[in-house]
């Protein structure tokens, strides 16, 4: 099974291990130009209908049951989740636990720990 990554970061080792435990044997990152578009959605756009079409086209290579990790601009996420559900793809997102550490100098540092993937 493949996991398509609509995600602005690289997977952590914990996220990778969790995906493999779910049966993922191939990770499909967005091509550079699509990644740039996904990570920087123009806030001036009134509608995202045309903007998301290249993402839909990219997902045409997915097979029924493949996972699609989607985390980003809320409007784009909604459109991608809707598309996935129509195509029998499993749209998921990563859940994390935040731990706040206060350094000796008073600086607060947040560390995030992957907990699990959850279906939309």
C-alpha positions as CSV (number, residue, x, y, z in Angstrom):
1,X,0.0,0.0,0.0
2,X,1.2,3.5,-0.8
3,X,1.0,6.7,1.4
4,X,0.7,9.9,-0.5
5,X,2.1,12.8,1.4
6,X,0.3,16.2,1.3
7,X,2.3,17.5,4.1
8,X,4.8,20.4,4.5
9,X,7.4,18.4,6.4
10,X,9.4,15.2,6.1
11,X,8.0,12.3,8.1
12,X,9.6,11.6,11.4
13,X,11.0,8.2,12.1
14,X,8.0,7.5,14.4
15,X,5.6,8.5,11.7
16,X,7.3,6.3,9.2
17,X,7.3,3.3,11.5
18,X,3.6,3.8,12.3
19,X,2.8,3.9,8.6
20,X,4.8,0.8,7.9
21,X,2.9,-1.0,10.8
22,X,-0.3,0.0,8.9
23,X,0.9,-1.8,5.8
24,X,2.5,1.1,3.9
25,X,5.4,-0.1,1.8
26,X,5.8,3.0,-0.4
27,X,5.9,6.7,0.5
28,X,4.9,9.1,-2.3
29,X,6.1,12.7,-1.8
30,X,4.7,15.5,-3.9
31,X,7.0,16.7,-6.8
32,X,8.9,19.9,-6.0
33,X,6.5,22.3,-7.8
34,X,3.4,20.7,-6.3
35,X,5.0,20.7,-2.9
36,X,5.6,24.4,-3.3
37,X,2.0,25.0,-4.3
38,X,0.7,22.9,-1.4
39,X,2.9,24.6,1.2
40,X,2.2,28.2,0.0
41,X,-1.5,28.5,-0.9
42,X,-2.2,32.2,-1.9
43,X,-4.5,33.8,0.7
44,X,-5.8,36.2,-2.0
45,X,-7.7,33.4,-3.9
46,X,-11.4,33.6,-3.6
47,X,-11.9,30.0,-4.7
48,X,-9.6,27.0,-4.6
49,X,-11.5,25.0,-7.2
50,X,-8.9,25.5,-10.0
51,X,-5.9,25.6,-7.5
52,X,-6.5,22.1,-6.3
53,X,-6.9,20.4,-9.8
54,X,-3.1,19.6,-10.1
55,X,-3.3,17.8,-6.7
56,X,-6.3,15.8,-7.9
57,X,-4.4,14.9,-11.1
58,X,-1.4,13.8,-9.0
59,X,-3.7,11.4,-7.0
60,X,-5.0,9.7,-10.1
61,X,-2.1,7.3,-9.8
62,X,-3.3,6.2,-6.4
63,X,-5.0,2.8,-6.0
64,X,-8.2,2.1,-4.0
65,X,-7.3,1.8,-0.3
66,X,-4.1,3.8,-0.5
67,X,-3.5,6.3,2.3
68,X,-3.3,10.0,1.8
69,X,-1.8,12.0,4.6
70,X,-3.2,15.5,4.4
71,X,-2.3,18.4,6.7
72,X,-2.1,22.0,5.5
73,X,-4.3,24.9,4.4
74,X,-7.8,24.2,5.7
75,X,-9.6,24.8,2.5
76,X,-7.2,22.6,0.4
77,X,-7.4,19.9,3.1
78,X,-11.3,19.9,2.9
79,X,-11.2,19.6,-0.9
80,X,-8.6,16.8,-0.9
81,X,-10.4,14.8,1.8
82,X,-13.7,15.1,-0.2
83,X,-11.8,14.0,-3.4
84,X,-10.2,11.0,-1.5
85,X,-13.6,9.8,-0.2
86,X,-15.1,9.8,-3.7
87,X,-12.1,7.8,-5.0
88,X,-12.0,5.2,-2.2
89,X,-8.7,6.5,-0.8
90,X,-8.2,6.8,2.9
91,X,-7.6,10.4,4.0
92,X,-5.7,10.6,7.3
93,X,-3.8,13.1,9.5
94,X,-1.2,12.7,12.2
95,X,-1.9,13.3,15.8
96,X,0.8,14.6,18.2
97,X,1.3,15.2,21.9
98,X,3.0,18.5,22.8
99,X,5.5,18.7,25.7
100,X,6.5,22.1,26.8
101,X,10.0,22.3,28.3
102,X,11.2,25.4,30.2
103,X,14.9,25.9,29.8
104,X,17.1,27.3,32.6
105,X,17.1,30.7,31.0
106,X,13.2,30.7,30.9
107,X,12.9,29.9,27.2
108,X,10.0,27.6,26.4
109,X,10.6,24.8,23.9
110,X,7.8,22.7,22.5
111,X,8.5,19.1,21.5
112,X,6.0,17.2,19.5
113,X,5.7,13.4,19.7
114,X,3.8,11.4,17.0
115,X,1.0,9.4,18.6
116,X,-1.1,8.0,15.7
117,X,-2.7,8.5,12.4
118,X,-6.4,9.3,12.4
119,X,-9.0,9.1,9.6
120,X,-10.9,12.2,8.5
